């Protein structure tokens, strides 16, 4: 494959350690190791921070840009990318940030990949953005990247051929579930403390069953806006000896190695990295069936369980089924590890490299380049066309340019010729 100059944009790299940020950093490192030149772009944080939360691999260049939306700023970044001779541009996002990155690529001739990092309907169209804005970007993209096959059905048929489905990748952990039998038993939560992740559902579920299982604890890693409320709830319920808030996790592998069950009670996800990591570590996974991503990834009754109702009681029932059965946990854990193997770094990054090479062939002839040539996109030309239509069209006749119109004109010529 050709060696490319790849730009990967993830605006929130400087804001925190989330799944999209980790995926962007990992992909940049993988492409660099394969001999490509990678430029990682992010937006300067509100506090002026320009340092990514995750460490950037050696050989990957990183720049942070301001995002005001002024033409001079967009034009300057576009010129920078043109001077760098970028072959393909990949933008990560779930919101109107896509408009910013697409505006930069417009007129540059650089193929643009829109990588949607959340559930397109529940997340992007209804929570983080809207359908009209999303469709505008999708129509102008050279490729639409989705994390799950079920997400591609939200893309209109007319542009569905541009969709590429590539899931996130999972690390290959060497420890096995067998080694965990002697550890203190624990349910693990590793995610942000926010409403979408619904950590309170897990707290309430554990409170329902913890007295029946005194040898089990709930271990929680993460941070976020709900942290103070979670601490207050735990102390008010007298559960501080059974629920441990551990803070930001700098060593996820150690957290997985010390747990017996992984639980992610999110209302929706794009494609949760932590679920793949837990599976790779040999942990059975528990979540809610209402979460499309969880229902798509987790094979029920094979390596995980999904609560049927979005209630603490339903979640507690799923957790309890695994907590009381050592053999079931072991069987599920081994199956989870096997299922995670298809998401190996090598497998997933092979797909990305092939996609980059295919899209690079569109350089100088992108969708946005072609759209710029279409007269109907310009109001002045549209207005002129409308005037011509009004002046020259025979009203009552078929619309000019249509097949019926050509037939109509041909018959008129034939009649005139016969006269």
C-alpha positions in Angstrom: 0.0 0.0 0.0 1.1 3.6 -0.6 2.5 5.6 2.2 0.1 8.4 3.0 -0.1 11.7 4.8 -3.1 11.3 7.1 -4.8 14.0 9.2 -7.0 12.8 12.1 -9.1 15.4 13.9 -10.5 14.8 17.3 -11.5 18.1 18.8 -11.8 16.9 22.4 -8.3 15.4 22.8 -7.3 18.1 25.3 -10.5 17.8 27.4 -10.4 14.3 28.9 -9.8 10.6 28.6 -12.8 9.3 26.6 -13.4 6.5 24.1 -13.1 8.7 21.0 -9.9 10.3 22.3 -8.3 6.9 22.9 -9.4 5.6 19.5 -7.9 8.6 17.8 -4.6 8.3 19.6 -4.4 4.6 19.0 -5.2 4.9 15.3 -2.6 7.6 14.8 0.0 5.5 16.5 -0.9 2.4 14.4 -0.8 4.3 11.1 2.6 5.8 12.1 4.0 2.4 12.9 2.9 1.2 9.4 5.0 3.9 7.8 2.4 6.6 7.2 2.8 10.3 8.2 0.1 11.2 10.7 -1.0 14.7 11.8 -3.3 14.7 14.9 -5.5 17.8 15.3 -7.5 19.0 18.3 -9.2 22.2 19.5 -7.7 24.3 22.2 -9.6 23.8 25.4 -11.6 26.5 27.2 -8.8 27.0 29.6 -6.2 27.3 26.9 -5.0 23.8 27.3 -3.2 22.3 24.2 -1.9 19.1 25.8 -3.8 15.9 24.9 -5.1 13.8 27.9 -3.6 10.7 26.4 0.1 10.5 25.6 0.9 10.9 21.9 3.1 8.2 20.3 6.5 9.1 19.0 6.4 10.1 15.4 2.8 11.4 15.5 2.6 15.2 15.1 0.0 17.1 17.1 -1.4 20.6 16.8 -4.2 22.3 18.6 -6.3 24.9 16.7 -8.7 27.6 17.8 -12.3 27.1 16.9 -14.0 30.5 16.4 -15.5 29.8 13.0 -14.0 33.0 11.4 -13.2 32.6 7.7 -9.6 33.7 8.3 -9.1 31.0 10.8 -10.6 28.3 8.6 -8.7 29.5 5.6 -5.4 29.5 7.5 -5.9 25.9 8.7 -6.9 24.8 5.1 -3.8 26.3 3.7 -1.7 24.6 6.3 -3.2 21.2 5.3 -2.6 22.0 1.6 1.0 22.9 2.3 1.4 19.6 4.2 0.0 17.8 1.1 -2.5 15.8 3.2 -3.9 12.8 1.3 -7.0 12.1 3.5 -8.7 13.8 6.4 -10.6 11.8 9.1 -12.8 13.7 11.5 -14.1 12.2 14.8 -17.3 13.6 16.3 -20.9 13.4 17.4 -22.0 17.0 16.9 -21.7 20.2 14.9 -17.9 20.0 15.2 -18.2 18.1 11.9 -19.2 21.4 10.2 -15.9 23.0 11.4 -13.7 20.2 10.0 -15.7 19.9 6.8 -15.5 23.7 6.2 -11.7 23.4 6.5 -11.5 20.6 3.9 -13.9 22.4 1.5 -12.1 23.5 -1.6 -8.8 21.8 -0.5 -9.3 18.7 -2.7 -8.6 16.5 0.4 -11.0 13.5 0.8 -13.1 13.9 3.9 -14.2 11.0 6.2 -16.9 11.7 8.7 -16.5 9.3 11.6 -19.6 9.2 13.8 -18.7 8.2 17.3 -22.1 7.8 18.8 -25.5 6.2 18.1 -26.5 8.3 15.1 -30.2 8.7 16.0 -30.4 8.6 19.8 -27.1 10.5 20.3 -26.2 12.7 17.3 -29.6 13.6 16.0 -31.5 14.0 19.3 -28.9 14.8 22.0 -25.8 16.3 20.6 -26.9 17.9 17.3 -29.8 17.5 14.8 -30.7 15.5 11.7 -30.5 18.5 9.2 -27.0 19.4 10.2 -25.9 15.7 10.3 -27.3 15.1 6.8 -25.6 18.2 5.4 -22.2 16.8 6.5 -22.9 13.3 5.4 -23.8 14.4 1.8 -20.6 16.4 1.6 -18.4 13.6 2.9 -16.4 11.2 0.7 -16.9 8.4 3.3 -19.2 7.9 6.3 -17.7 5.8 9.0 -20.0 4.0 11.4 -19.0 1.9 14.4 -21.8 -0.7 14.1 -23.6 -2.3 11.1 -27.0 -1.3 12.6 -26.0 2.4 12.4 -25.8 2.5 8.6 -29.6 2.2 8.3 -29.8 5.8 9.6 -28.0 7.0 6.4 -30.3 7.9 3.5 -30.2 5.3 0.7 -28.9 7.8 -1.8 -25.6 8.0 0.0 -25.5 4.6 1.7 -22.8 3.4 -0.6 -20.4 5.8 1.1 -20.8 4.0 4.5 -17.8 2.0 5.9 -18.4 0.0 9.1 -15.3 -0.4 11.2 -15.6 -1.1 15.0 -13.2 -0.1 17.7 -10.3 -2.3 18.5 -9.6 -4.3 21.6 -6.2 -4.9 23.3 -4.9 -8.4 23.8 -4.6 -9.0 27.5 -2.5 -12.0 28.6 -4.0 -12.7 32.0 -6.9 -15.2 32.3 -10.1 -15.4 34.3 -8.8 -18.5 36.1 -6.3 -16.5 38.1 -9.1 -14.4 39.6 -10.7 -16.9 41.8 -8.6 -16.0 44.8 -9.2 -12.3 44.6 -11.7 -10.3 46.5 -14.8 -10.5 44.3 -15.8 -7.3 42.6 -18.1 -5.7 40.0 -16.2 -3.1 38.0 -17.5 0.2 36.5 -14.9 2.1 34.5 -16.4 5.1 32.7 -17.3 8.8 33.1 -19.6 9.9 35.8 -22.4 11.5 33.6 -26.1 11.1 33.0 -25.6 9.1 29.8 -23.6 6.4 31.6 -26.2 6.2 34.4 -23.9 5.2 37.3 -26.7 5.7 39.8 -28.6 2.8 38.3 -25.6 0.6 39.2 -25.3 2.1 42.7 -29.0 1.4 43.4 -28.8 -2.1 41.9 -25.9 -3.1 44.0 -27.6 -1.7 47.1 -30.5 -4.1 46.4 -28.3 -7.3 46.6 -25.1 -6.4 48.5 -26.4 -7.8 51.8 -27.0 -11.2 50.2 -23.4 -11.3 48.9 -21.1 -9.9 51.6 -18.0 -11.2 49.8 -18.7 -8.8 46.8 -17.7 -5.2 46.4 -18.4 -2.5 43.7 -15.3 -0.9 42.4 -15.8 2.4 40.4 -13.2 4.1 38.3 -13.7 7.4 36.6 -14.6 11.1 37.1 -17.2 13.6 36.0 -20.0 16.0 37.0 -21.9 13.4 39.1 -19.0 12.5 41.4 -20.1 14.6 44.4 -23.6 13.4 44.1 -22.4 9.8 43.9 -20.2 10.2 47.0 -23.1 11.8 49.0 -25.4 8.9 48.0 -22.9 6.2 49.0 -22.3 7.8 52.4 -26.0 8.5 53.1 -26.8 4.9 52.3 -23.9 3.7 54.5 -22.2 1.8 51.6 -18.8 3.3 51.8 -17.3 0.0 53.0 -18.7 -1.9 50.0 -18.4 0.7 47.2 -15.0 2.1 46.3 -14.6 5.3 44.3 -11.1 5.0 42.9 -10.7 8.1 40.8 -9.1 8.4 37.3 -7.8 5.0 36.0 -4.3 5.2 34.6 -3.9 1.4 34.4 -7.1 -0.2 33.0 -5.5 -3.6 32.6 -4.9 -3.8 36.4 -8.6 -2.8 37.0 -9.9 -5.5 34.7 -7.4 -8.1 36.1 -8.8 -7.5 39.7 -12.5 -7.8 38.8 -15.0 -10.6 38.1 -17.8 -8.8 36.3 -17.8 -5.6 34.2 -21.0 -3.5 34.2 -21.8 -0.5 32.0 -25.4 0.8 32.5 -25.3 3.4 29.8 -28.5 4.6 28.0 -26.6 4.7 24.8 -23.0 4.3 23.4 -21.3 4.6 20.1 -19.1 1.5 20.6 -17.8 1.3 24.2 -14.1 0.6 24.3 -14.3 -0.5 27.9 -16.7 -3.3 27.0 -14.2 -4.6 24.4 -11.4 -4.3 27.0 -13.4 -6.1 29.6 -14.2 -8.9 27.1 -10.5 -9.1 26.1 -9.6 -9.5 29.8 -12.0 -12.4 30.2 -14.8 -10.6 32.0 -18.5 -11.3 31.5 -20.3 -8.1 30.7 -23.6 -6.7 32.0 -25.6 -3.8 30.7 -29.1 -2.8 29.4 -30.8 -4.2 26.3 -32.2 -0.7 25.6 -28.6 0.5 24.7 -28.3 -0.3 21.0 -24.5 -0.7 21.1 -24.6 -3.0 24.1 -27.3 -5.1 22.4 -25.3 -5.3 19.2 -22.0 -6.3 20.9 -23.0 -8.5 23.8 -24.2 -12.0 22.9 -26.7 -12.7 25.6 -26.4 -15.9 27.5 -23.0 -16.5 25.9 -20.6 -14.0 27.4 -22.9 -11.4 28.9 -26.3 -10.5 30.3 -28.6 -7.5 29.4 -31.2 -6.2 31.8 -34.5 -6.2 30.0 -35.9 -3.1 31.8 -34.1 0.2 32.6 -34.5 -0.3 36.4 -32.2 -1.0 39.3 -34.1 -4.2 40.0 -33.7 -5.5 36.5 -30.0 -4.7 36.6 -29.6 -6.3 40.0 -31.2 -9.5 38.7 -28.7 -9.7 35.9 -25.8 -9.1 38.2 -27.0 -11.5 40.8 -27.2 -14.3 38.2 -23.4 -14.0 37.6 -22.5 -13.2 41.2 -23.9 -16.5 42.6 -22.5 -18.8 39.9 -18.7 -19.2 39.7 -18.9 -21.6 36.8 -21.2 -19.4 34.7 -18.8 -16.4 35.2 -15.9 -18.5 34.1 -17.7 -19.9 31.0 -18.9 -16.4 30.0 -15.4 -14.9 30.6 -13.7 -17.4 28.3 -16.4 -16.9 25.6 -15.9 -13.1 26.0 -12.2 -13.3 25.5 -12.7 -15.5 22.4 -15.3 -13.0 21.0 -13.0 -10.1 21.6 -10.3 -11.6 19.3 -12.1 -10.5 16.2 -11.6 -6.9 17.3 -7.8 -7.2 17.5 -5.7 -4.2 16.8 -4.2 -5.8 13.7 -7.6 -6.7 12.3 -9.2 -3.3 12.8 -6.2 -1.2 11.7 -5.9 -3.3 8.5 -9.4 -2.1 7.6 -8.5 1.5 8.4 -5.4 1.4 6.3 -7.3 0.0 3.3 -10.0 2.6 3.7 -7.4 5.4 3.8 -5.7 4.1 0.6 -9.0 3.8 -1.2 -10.1 7.3 -0.2 -6.7 8.9 -1.1 -7.5 8.1 -4.7 -10.2 10.7 -4.6 -7.7 13.5 -3.8 -8.4 16.5 -6.0 -11.8 15.1 -7.0 -13.8 15.0 -3.8 -17.5 15.1 -3.2 -17.2 18.7 -2.0 -15.2 19.6 -5.0 -18.0 18.3 -7.3 -20.7 20.0 -5.3 -18.9 23.3 -5.6 -19.4 23.1 -9.4 -23.2 22.5 -9.1 -25.1 25.7 -10.1 -28.1 24.9 -7.9 -26.0 25.3 -4.8 -25.5 29.0 -5.4 -28.4 31.4 -4.7 -27.5 33.8 -7.5 -27.4 31.1 -10.1 -30.6 29.6 -8.7 -32.3 32.9 -9.0 -31.1 33.4 -12.6 -32.3 29.9 -13.5 -35.7 30.6 -12.0 -36.0 33.8 -14.1 -35.1 31.9 -17.3 -37.6 29.2 -16.3 -40.3 31.8 -15.9 -39.5 33.6 -19.2 -39.0 30.6 -21.5 -40.9 27.7 -20.1 -44.2 26.8 -21.8 -46.5 26.4 -18.8 -48.6 23.4 -19.1 -45.8 21.6 -20.9 -43.5 19.0 -19.1 -40.6 20.4 -17.0 -37.6 21.3 -19.1 -34.8 18.7 -19.2 -37.1 15.8 -18.2 -37.6 12.8 -20.5 -41.3 13.8 -21.0 -40.1 17.3 -22.1 -37.7 15.8 -24.6 -40.5 13.6 -26.0 -42.7 16.7 -26.1 -40.1 18.7 -28.0 -39.5 15.9 -30.4 -43.2 15.5 -31.3 -43.5 19.3 -31.8 -40.5 19.2 -34.2 -42.1 16.2 -36.0 -45.4 18.1 -36.4 -43.6 21.2 -37.7 -41.7 19.1 -40.2 -44.8 17.4 -41.4 -46.4 20.8 -42.1 
